[in-house]
Amino acid sequence: ISLTRISFNKVKSGITNFLNVLDTSMEQLLHYELGKMIMNKLISVPYSCFELPSFYNHQFRIKNNYGTKFLRPIKNILESLQNVISILSFISFLFFAHWILVIMAVVVGIPTFIIQYKYGQAKFNLLIGQTTELREASYIHGLLSNKQSAKEVRLFNLGNTFLEKWSKIILTN
């Protein structure tokens, strides 16, 4: 039994590592392809859109959510499918033990599902609501980290001012 378990763990570890490498390479390829599509779209956007704060908010959300995060819904679906299989296995086990256990498990699971749904919605709304502030914080970070703007920041001694503004935005969101 011990030798079988060790062999199983080695195979499982090998498969897990292979899938992680595959995930990373797919994310990089997807990041490139989506980035290229976004930049092609930006080239064709009318110049008047660059005057709109809503355009920059939308662009910021896209810029910070493509590539790695684009695959998240697909991974969530696969994880959900895995969880459904696990739950069905668990429910069938409970059913064979005693049918009342299935009802108890469902009753206990419903509040958890409702809470996760509510907090998921709240998180989404929070991210949408914070876009403007986070875009401003990103801009300030760029000013402090960009070679060209760093010269002006130092020349006019604005480093601490920008750092305080950045801290205020980040800590209030």
HUMOMO-V889481 format. One record per residue. N is the residue number from 1. RES is the residue in three letters. SS is DSSP state (hx for helix, st for strand, lp for the rest). PSI is psi as a letter, one per 20 degrees, with the letter a starting at -180 (none if undefined). Layout:
N,RES,SS,PSI  N,RES,SS,PSI
//
This chain:
1,ILE,lp,g  2,SER,hx,g  3,LEU,hx,h  4,THR,hx,g  5,ARG,hx,g  6,ILE,hx,g  7,SER,hx,g  8,PHE,hx,g  9,ASN,hx,h  10,LYS,hx,g  11,VAL,hx,g  12,LYS,hx,g  13,SER,hx,g  14,GLY,hx,g  15,ILE,hx,g  16,THR,hx,g  17,ASN,hx,h  18,PHE,hx,g  19,LEU,hx,h  20,ASN,hx,g  21,VAL,hx,g  22,LEU,hx,g  23,ASP,hx,g  24,THR,hx,g  25,SER,hx,h  26,MET,hx,g  27,GLU,hx,h  28,GLN,hx,g  29,LEU,hx,g  30,LEU,hx,h  31,HIS,hx,g  32,TYR,hx,g  33,GLU,hx,g  34,LEU,hx,h  35,GLY,hx,g  36,LYS,hx,g  37,MET,hx,g  38,ILE,hx,g  39,MET,hx,h  40,ASN,hx,h  41,LYS,hx,g  42,LEU,hx,h  43,ILE,hx,h  44,SER,hx,i  45,VAL,lp,p  46,PRO,lp,q  47,TYR,hx,h  48,SER,hx,h  49,CYS,hx,h  50,PHE,hx,i  51,GLU,hx,i  52,LEU,lp,p  53,PRO,hx,h  54,SER,hx,h  55,PHE,hx,g  56,TYR,hx,h  57,ASN,hx,g  58,HIS,hx,g  59,GLN,hx,g  60,PHE,hx,g  61,ARG,hx,h  62,ILE,hx,g  63,LYS,hx,h  64,ASN,lp,j  65,ASN,lp,j  66,TYR,lp,r  67,GLY,hx,d  68,THR,hx,g  69,LYS,hx,i  70,PHE,hx,h  71,LEU,lp,i  72,ARG,hx,g  73,PRO,hx,h  74,ILE,hx,g  75,LYS,hx,h  76,ASN,hx,h  77,ILE,hx,g  78,LEU,hx,g  79,GLU,hx,h  80,SER,hx,g  81,LEU,hx,g  82,GLN,hx,g  83,ASN,hx,h  84,VAL,hx,g  85,ILE,hx,g  86,SER,hx,g  87,ILE,hx,g  88,LEU,hx,h  89,SER,hx,g  90,PHE,hx,g  91,ILE,hx,g  92,SER,hx,h  93,PHE,hx,g  94,LEU,hx,h  95,PHE,hx,g  96,PHE,hx,h  97,ALA,hx,g  98,HIS,lp,p  99,TRP,hx,h  100,ILE,hx,h  101,LEU,hx,h  102,VAL,hx,g  103,ILE,hx,g  104,MET,hx,g  105,ALA,hx,g  106,VAL,hx,g  107,VAL,hx,h  108,VAL,hx,h  109,GLY,hx,h  110,ILE,hx,g  111,PRO,hx,h  112,THR,hx,g  113,PHE,hx,g  114,ILE,hx,g  115,ILE,hx,g  116,GLN,hx,h  117,TYR,hx,g  118,LYS,hx,g  119,TYR,hx,h  120,GLY,hx,g  121,GLN,hx,g  122,ALA,hx,g  123,LYS,hx,g  124,PHE,hx,g  125,ASN,hx,h  126,LEU,hx,g  127,LEU,hx,g  128,ILE,hx,g  129,GLY,hx,h  130,GLN,lp,i  131,THR,hx,g  132,THR,hx,g  133,GLU,hx,g  134,LEU,hx,h  135,ARG,hx,g  136,GLU,hx,g  137,ALA,hx,h  138,SER,hx,h  139,TYR,hx,g  140,ILE,hx,g  141,HIS,hx,g  142,GLY,hx,h  143,LEU,hx,h  144,LEU,hx,h  145,SER,hx,i  146,ASN,lp,p  147,LYS,hx,g  148,GLN,hx,g  149,SER,hx,h  150,ALA,hx,h  151,LYS,hx,g  152,GLU,hx,h  153,VAL,hx,g  154,ARG,hx,g  155,LEU,hx,g  156,PHE,lp,j  157,ASN,lp,l  158,LEU,lp,j  159,GLY,hx,g  160,ASN,hx,h  161,THR,hx,g  162,PHE,hx,h  163,LEU,hx,g  164,GLU,hx,g  165,LYS,hx,g  166,TRP,hx,g  167,SER,hx,g  168,LYS,hx,g  169,ILE,hx,g  170,ILE,hx,g  171,LEU,hx,h  172,THR,hx,i  173,ASN,lp,none
//
